[in-house]
Amino acid sequence: MTDDELLALQASEYDALANKLYDVLAKKLYDARRESSVTRAIELLLGRLVCAGKSLRVLRKHLPHDFFFDGAMILRGMYDTMLQALYIMSDPAQQESRATQYLDYYWIEKHKMIAVIDSSTTNVGQRLSRSTKRASAEPAIDKEFQRVRSTFENEKGKLRNQWYEGRLNDLAETVGFLSEYNILQKQLSGAVHSSPYALQAPLLYKGFPLMMFAWKFIFRVLGKFAVYKGITLEKHESDLIALSAKNIFDDYSKQL
């Protein structure tokens, strides 16, 4: 059996185990659900992670061609999502405020999109801009925008480009994954942007199943969410979460 075949077998076994364990943990989280800004924000982000992971499974199982670049683009979105979720939960004293900022930024994006539509010269943009429905919808939108805008303005009154302060690497540093981010982000972003290096040089982990990375990112969030909800985990559950929390480039061959 070649190394690639062995890795594929291990990935399938890990995938089956992780999928089964996810179902168990998801039920525990649902049973312990309590309404809060953190719950709403993390459920949105975790839902995105899980759906993206399912898409990777479909690619891995059914595509006849090499799916690594397509998988890398999906994994790039998962990594971004994971960092946001971990950042929200990283400091118990700031969990609610960060989750609220994440949810409130919806109105900033909504406001910005209206401005984009109004400035568009396309047929669709002009039709939406002249819509008669705006008169009834926009007052409520503007009210919410005015309510939250000060949270996201800098000292010059300019709105920031994301709900959190700083950049994504700042989030990675805050949650303890900066060294991982520095390698992985370069690789995944190269695939997203079809850089000449990415398309001509093999991915650093091309022989390593992307599905394993995806599950690790999901379980990192699940583990923190379980702590937030005060859920007691079984040993095999906490062991897998602890394994997932390790930097994927710290001799990942021993994590298989």
WOQUI-V839702 format. One record per pair of residues at least 12 apart in sequence whose C-alpha atoms are under 7 Angstrom apart, sorted by sequence separation. I is the first residue (numbers start at 0). J is the second residue. If there is no record, write none. Layout:
# WOQUI-V839702
i->I j->J
i->I j->J
This chain:
# WOQUI-V839702
i->116 j->128
i->55 j->70
i->186 j->202
i->222 j->240
i->219 j->240
i->51 j->73
i->218 j->240
i->219 j->243
i->218 j->243
i->219 j->244
i->51 j->77
i->215 j->243
i->48 j->77
i->48 j->80
i->110 j->144
i->44 j->80
i->106 j->143
i->107 j->144
i->106 j->144
i->44 j->84
i->107 j->148
i->41 j->84
i->103 j->147
i->37 j->94
i->37 j->95
i->40 j->98
i->104 j->162
i->36 j->95
i->37 j->98
i->40 j->101
i->101 j->162
i->36 j->98
i->40 j->102
i->100 j->162
i->36 j->99
i->179 j->246
i->179 j->247
i->179 j->248
i->176 j->246
i->86 j->170
i->89 j->174
i->86 j->173
i->82 j->170
i->86 j->174
i->82 j->171
i->85 j->174
i->75 j->187
i->75 j->188
i->72 j->187
i->71 j->187
i->72 j->190
i->71 j->190
i->72 j->191
i->68 j->190
i->81 j->216
i->85 j->220
i->88 j->223
i->84 j->220
i->67 j->205
i->78 j->216
i->70 j->209
i->74 j->213
i->81 j->220
i->56 j->210
i->55 j->210
i->52 j->213
i->49 j->217
i->48 j->217
i->14 j->211
i->17 j->214
i->28 j->225
i->31 j->228
i->10 j->208
i->6 j->207
i->7 j->208
i->10 j->211
i->3 j->206
i->9 j->255
